[in-house]
Amino acid sequence: MYSLKVQASFSSAHNLRGYKGKCEDLHGHNWVVELTVKSSKLDGIGMVVDFKCLKKELNSCLERMDHKYLNQLSFFKKINPTSENIAKYIYDQLKSPIPLLSCVTVWENSTSSATYEPGL
């Protein structure tokens, strides 16, 4: 099995509704997002998929959240913009253009991340 990963980042603000603590207040992160694709096969030139294609799709998705207040985006108006929900949102946005997508990990800082992988 081959596993490829690419990373990109975006900056945004959010607050967690119903959270009892500092994260209930408006605050921001410089998020790092990692996507993973998996395949047991390579194409004719020995690749699973071109890294350039993965980065293009990921950056296009993240651009819609960059320098935004996440709570105001339609998806997060009723769903809390937690790291877990952001990872699932990104996965759902990228699954169609990247059929081999395995999981998405969202880092809100250098020591804390959440991964969405369907079927777990």
C-alpha positions as CSV (number, residue, x, y, z in Angstrom):
1,M,0.0,0.0,0.0
2,Y,1.3,3.4,-0.9
3,S,0.5,6.5,1.2
4,L,1.1,10.1,0.1
5,K,0.7,13.2,2.2
6,V,0.7,16.9,1.4
7,Q,0.3,19.8,3.8
8,A,-1.0,23.4,3.4
9,S,-2.1,26.0,5.9
10,F,-4.6,28.8,6.4
11,S,-5.4,31.3,9.1
12,S,-8.9,31.9,10.5
13,A,-10.8,32.8,13.6
14,H,-13.5,30.9,15.4
15,N,-15.2,30.4,18.7
16,L,-16.7,27.2,20.1
17,R,-20.4,27.6,21.1
18,G,-21.3,25.9,24.3
19,Y,-17.7,25.4,25.4
20,K,-17.0,26.5,29.0
21,G,-13.6,28.1,28.8
22,K,-11.3,30.4,26.8
23,C,-12.2,28.7,23.5
24,E,-15.7,30.0,23.8
25,D,-14.3,33.5,23.1
26,L,-13.3,34.6,19.6
27,H,-9.7,33.5,18.8
28,G,-7.6,32.5,15.9
29,H,-5.3,29.8,14.6
30,N,-2.7,29.3,11.9
31,W,-4.1,25.9,10.9
32,V,-2.0,23.2,9.2
33,V,-3.9,20.7,7.2
34,E,-2.5,17.4,6.0
35,L,-4.3,15.1,3.6
36,T,-3.4,11.5,2.9
37,V,-4.2,9.4,-0.1
38,K,-3.7,5.7,-0.3
39,S,-3.5,3.2,-3.2
40,S,-2.2,-0.3,-3.8
41,K,-1.4,0.6,-7.4
42,L,0.8,3.1,-9.3
43,D,0.1,4.7,-12.6
44,G,2.1,4.1,-15.8
45,I,4.9,6.4,-14.7
46,G,5.1,5.1,-11.1
47,M,2.9,7.6,-9.2
48,V,-0.2,7.2,-7.1
49,V,-1.2,10.8,-8.0
50,D,0.8,13.9,-8.7
51,F,1.7,15.9,-5.6
52,K,1.0,19.1,-7.6
53,C,-2.7,18.0,-8.2
54,L,-3.2,17.2,-4.5
55,K,-1.8,20.6,-3.4
56,K,-3.9,22.4,-5.9
57,E,-7.1,20.8,-4.7
58,L,-6.2,21.3,-1.0
59,N,-5.2,24.9,-1.5
60,S,-8.4,25.6,-3.4
61,C,-10.5,24.2,-0.5
62,L,-8.5,26.1,2.2
63,E,-8.7,29.4,0.3
64,R,-12.5,29.4,1.1
65,M,-11.6,29.5,4.9
66,D,-8.5,31.6,4.8
67,H,-8.8,34.8,6.9
68,K,-12.4,34.1,7.6
69,Y,-14.5,33.9,10.8
70,L,-15.4,30.2,10.5
71,N,-18.6,30.5,12.5
72,Q,-20.1,32.7,9.7
73,L,-19.5,30.1,7.0
74,S,-22.7,28.2,6.1
75,F,-21.4,24.8,7.1
76,F,-20.4,26.0,10.6
77,K,-23.5,28.1,11.4
78,K,-25.0,25.1,13.2
79,I,-22.0,22.8,13.5
80,N,-19.3,23.9,15.9
81,P,-16.0,24.7,14.1
82,T,-13.9,22.4,16.2
83,S,-10.8,20.8,14.7
84,E,-12.7,17.6,14.3
85,N,-15.5,19.2,12.3
86,I,-13.1,21.2,10.2
87,A,-11.2,18.0,9.3
88,K,-14.5,16.3,8.3
89,Y,-15.6,19.4,6.3
90,I,-12.3,19.4,4.4
91,Y,-12.5,15.7,3.8
92,D,-16.1,16.0,2.4
93,Q,-15.0,18.9,0.1
94,L,-12.1,16.9,-1.3
95,K,-13.4,13.4,-1.6
96,S,-14.9,13.9,-5.0
97,P,-11.9,15.6,-6.7
98,I,-9.5,13.2,-4.9
99,P,-11.1,9.8,-5.0
100,L,-8.1,8.1,-3.3
101,L,-8.4,10.4,-0.3
102,S,-7.9,8.4,2.9
103,C,-8.0,11.0,5.7
104,V,-7.5,14.6,6.7
105,T,-5.6,15.9,9.7
106,V,-6.1,19.4,11.0
107,W,-3.4,20.9,13.3
108,E,-4.6,23.9,15.4
109,N,-1.1,24.3,16.9
110,S,2.2,22.3,16.9
111,T,0.9,19.8,19.6
112,S,-2.8,19.4,18.9
113,S,-4.5,17.8,15.9
114,A,-7.7,16.0,14.9
115,T,-8.0,13.5,12.0
116,Y,-11.1,12.5,10.1
117,E,-11.0,9.1,8.5
118,P,-14.3,7.6,7.4
119,G,-15.3,4.2,8.6
120,L,-13.5,4.3,12.0
